[in-house]
Amino acid sequence: MITVDVQHCGGSVLVSVSGELDEDADETLQQALDDVTACERDLLVDLHGVAVMNSDGLLHLLDLHRRAECLGLRVLVTG
């Protein structure tokens, strides 16, 4: 199971992910960008809480990255 916490901090969106990043994570990750505004420039993805990630999880992160870039966000991933 995956949990995603989204915080808007000035010009950044912080997405903290925890749990299992696998085939079931797609919809939850995509919802993280639903409330992005035009004044936000950075997407920070914190993976410190991820216990397991398989190839499906990696593909979901790539999709999130592509979508964020289409919104004009610079993407930074940690953890």
N, C-alpha and C positions, 0 to 999 in steps of 0.2 A: 504494500500500500504506500502511496506517495502523498505527502502533504506539501503544499506550496504556500508560503507567506509572501504577500506583495506589499511593499511599502514605497510610498512616493516621497522622496527627500529632495526638495529643491528641484534641480534639473535632472534628477536621476530616478530610476526605478530600480529598487532592490528586490530581487526575487530569491528567497531562501528556500531551497528544496531539501526535503528530508524523506527518508524511507527508501523504497526500491524504485529505481528509475528503469522501468522496463516497458513492455508493449502496452501496458494500461495507462501510461503517463501522458499520452498525447493531448487529450482534451484538457486535462488539468494544467499542463504547461501552456497551452495556447491561450487559455483564459487569463493568464498572467499579463498579457498585453492588451486586454480589452479596454482598460481605462487610461491608456497612454494619451497624454495631451501634447499639443504642438510645442509647448515650452520645455518638454523633457528631451534630453539629448543622449543620455547614457542608460544602458541596461546593464546592471550588475547582477550576475547570476552566482549565487553562493551555493556550492555543492558540498560543503563541509558535513552536512547532515545525511548525505547519501551513503547508505550502507552497501548497496548493490546496484551496479549499472551493467546492463548487457548491451548488445549491439542495437537493439530496438531503442533503448534509452538514448544512445548516442545519436541515432537518426532523429529522434524527437528534439534533442538539443540543437542539431543542425537546422531543423525546420524552424525552431524558435529563433535562431540566429538570422536566418534568411528573412523571416517575417519582420524582425526588429530592424534589420537594415532597410527593408522597404518602407518602414515608418521613419527612417532617417536617424535611427539610434546607433550609437557606437556600442558594441557589445564587449563586455569584460567578464571573464569567468574565473572564479577562484575555487580552490578546494580540490 
